[in-house]
Amino acid sequence: MGLLMAIATAFATVGAARVARHRVNTAADLSALAAARMALFDPEGACARAAALATQNGVRLTRCEINDDVADVWTALPISLPVVGTRTVMGRSRAGPAEAPPVELDS
């Protein structure tokens, strides 16, 4: 019975860590997309929008950088796991325009 409890605890721990990793990465993706969109019109407010969106998704925005029209976003989510204690799961995402700038060819 003890072995079954240990295996069940191990599976629960791994499952919780995977869910947290997906959650923090998804929030980073959404926040980076929002910041990149806002960077075109309001570069100063882009990181504030990313932080608000991260908070709405239950994670914390730890860092946000806007370079031209590209947004780099880092998020964090503290989780409590059995046996190992509290850990912080980190996520990062980058978003920008899909189109490359036109290339001028010398004739």
C-alpha positions in Angstrom: 0.0 0.0 0.0 2.9 2.3 0.7 4.4 1.7 -2.7 1.1 2.6 -4.3 0.9 5.8 -2.4 4.4 6.7 -3.4 3.7 6.1 -7.1 0.4 8.0 -6.9 2.2 11.0 -5.2 4.9 10.9 -7.9 2.4 10.9 -10.7 0.5 13.8 -9.0 3.7 15.8 -8.6 4.7 15.3 -12.3 1.2 16.1 -13.4 1.0 19.3 -11.4 4.4 20.5 -12.7 3.4 19.8 -16.3 0.1 21.7 -15.9 1.9 24.6 -14.3 4.5 24.7 -17.1 1.8 24.8 -19.8 -0.1 27.5 -17.9 2.9 29.7 -17.5 4.0 29.3 -21.1 0.4 29.9 -22.4 0.2 33.1 -20.4 3.6 34.2 -21.7 2.4 33.6 -25.3 -0.8 35.5 -24.8 1.0 38.4 -23.0 3.7 38.7 -25.7 1.0 38.8 -28.5 -0.9 41.5 -26.7 2.3 43.5 -26.0 3.5 43.2 -29.6 0.1 44.4 -30.9 0.1 47.4 -28.5 3.8 48.1 -29.3 2.8 49.4 -32.7 0.5 52.0 -31.3 1.5 52.5 -27.6 5.0 51.2 -26.8 4.8 52.6 -23.3 1.6 50.8 -22.4 2.4 47.5 -24.1 4.1 46.0 -21.0 1.3 47.2 -18.8 -1.2 45.4 -21.0 1.0 42.3 -20.9 1.2 42.4 -17.1 -2.6 42.8 -16.8 -3.2 39.8 -19.2 -0.7 37.7 -17.3 -2.4 38.5 -14.0 -5.8 37.6 -15.5 -4.3 34.2 -16.4 -3.0 33.6 -12.9 0.7 34.2 -13.4 3.1 37.0 -12.7 4.9 39.0 -15.4 8.5 39.2 -14.3 10.1 41.0 -17.2 8.9 42.7 -20.4 11.0 44.3 -23.1 9.8 46.1 -26.3 12.4 46.4 -29.0 11.0 48.2 -32.0 7.8 46.1 -32.6 9.0 42.9 -31.0 7.9 42.0 -27.5 9.8 39.7 -25.1 7.9 38.6 -22.1 8.9 36.5 -19.1 6.3 35.0 -16.7 6.5 33.1 -13.4 4.1 30.9 -11.4 5.0 29.6 -7.9 3.7 26.1 -7.2 3.7 23.9 -4.2 4.7 20.3 -4.8 4.6 17.4 -2.3 8.0 16.4 -1.1 10.0 19.0 -3.0 8.2 22.1 -1.6 7.5 25.4 -3.3 9.1 25.9 -6.8 8.7 28.7 -9.4 7.9 27.7 -12.9 9.2 30.2 -15.5 7.9 30.9 -19.0 9.1 33.1 -21.9 7.7 34.2 -25.2 8.5 36.5 -28.0 6.1 38.0 -30.5 6.3 40.4 -33.3 5.0 41.1 -36.8 4.6 38.1 -39.1 5.8 40.0 -42.2 9.4 40.6 -42.9 10.4 44.1 -44.0 10.8 44.5 -47.8 14.2 43.9 -49.1 15.5 46.4 -51.7 17.5 44.9 -54.5 20.2 47.0 -56.2 19.8 46.9 -59.9 
